[in-house]
Amino acid sequence: MASREGKRRTHQDHEHLVPLAALLSRETRAAKMEKPIIRYGEAAQSRKGEDYFLINTDTLRVPSNSSTSFSVFAIFDGHNGKAAAVFTRENLLNHVLSALPRGLSRDEWLQALPRALVSGFVKTDKEFQSRGETSGTTATFVIVDGWTVTVACVGDSRCVLDTSGGSVSNLTVDHRLEDNKEERERVTASGGEVGRLSIVGGVEIGPLRCWPGGLCLSRSIGDMDVGEFIVPVPFVKQVKLSKLGGRLIIASDGIWDALSSEAAAKACRGLPAELAARQVVKEALRRRGLKDDTTCIVVDIIPPDNTQEPSTTSPKKHNNFFRSLLFRKKSNSSNQLSKKLSTVSIVEELFEEGSAMLAERLGSGDCSKESRTGGGIFTCAICQLDLAPSEGISVHAGSIFSTSLKPWKGPFLCTDCRDKKEAMEGKRPSGVKVI
C-alpha cells in the first residue's frame, strides 16, 4: 500500500511539473509585458532636399535575441549639400554600436550608451571629413529601450518630450551661436571668429556665425571647410519615463523656426502618431510657409495594457510641487516617494552631459579589449582600431582633466584620433585639407 501511495503521489507531482522551455517562454512573455508599445509616424515637406531621417524599431542589443530589441529614431538636417546627412544616416548607428562592449547586461549597456554615442558621433565626423566633401549636417539621434530614452544631438534639430500629464520639456540643446554664450566662448577660444554677416557700409545682419565658413551652428558633423572647432561631440541626455509613457517629437529646424516646443506638442495632442507628425508639419507650414526642409517624427511610448495614445487629453494644471518633480534625479532613496506618486508622470533623469571636451566625455577606466573580449590588445576609444599597448595615447594626456585622472590610463586614442581631438580643442590646425 505504501509503495502504491508513493507511486500515486509521484505521478501526481509529475502532473504539476512544467517543462523548462515553457518556463522560459513564460518569463519572456512577462518581460514583454513590461515593455511599452512603440508607435510612430513621420511626415516631411522638402524645399532643398537636405533633410533625412532614420527609423529602426527592431535593432538588437544581443544578436539573434529578439527580447533585446530597441528602437532608433533620428533626423539629419544637411546644409551645403546632402552628402553629410546621407553618410551620417548610413553609418552613425553602426559606429555607436561598435563602441559598446560586448557581453553587457541591459543596465550596463544603458550606462555605457552615453559614452558610445560620443565615440560614434566623432568617428562618423572623422570618416566623413576624410572624403574631402564640405557639406555638414545636424544629428538628433534617439534610442528607446523599454522606458529609457537616450538622446544625443549636435546642431539645432530638436527632440521634445510630452508626458501624459501635459508637461513639455526639451531633451536636446540647440547648438546655435546666437543663443549659446558658452559655445561662442568655446569657439573663439579654439581659434574661430564669431560675428554677423557684414554687408556694404559695414552693416551687420542675420544671426551670429562662425568664420571662416559662416556657419551659425557651433556643433555639427562634417563642415570641414569651417574648422574643427565646430565639433561633432554631442549633448547627451538619458531619462526613464514613468509607466504612463509619453510622446517624443523629433524634428528639424523647419519645425522649430515656426513652432515652440509647447506649440508643437499642443498642435498634435489627441492624434495617433502618424497623423500627429503630419499635423505638426502642417501647422509649421501654416505659420511660416515652406522656407526650409521641414521634417517631423512622432514616437508614442505606450503602456502595454493601454491602447490609448499618450498625451491625448488636454494638459492638466499641476501645482509647483508636482511641476518640480517632472524631472527627478536618480536616487537610491526614492522608492517610497515613487509609491506615493505612482500616478504622477515623473521622468527620472539618469544622465546629462554637454561638454565638448573628449577628455571629459570619454571618461576614465580600462578600455582594453581584454576587459571586453578576452584579448590583450588596446582599442582606440573613437575609431575602435586595435592598438599595441605602446601605441595608445591616453585621452587625458595634456588635458586640464589630467590633474584628477592619470594620463597613463585609458581610454586611449590612436594617433589620428588624438590629432582630431587636439584640432577640435584649437591646439593644432586640422589635418584635413579642403580639395
Summary of the structure (lengths in Angstrom):
residues: 435
radius of gyration: 24.6
end to end distance: 96.0
largest distance: 113.6
contacts: 1440
relative contact order: 0.14
helix: 33%
strand: 27%
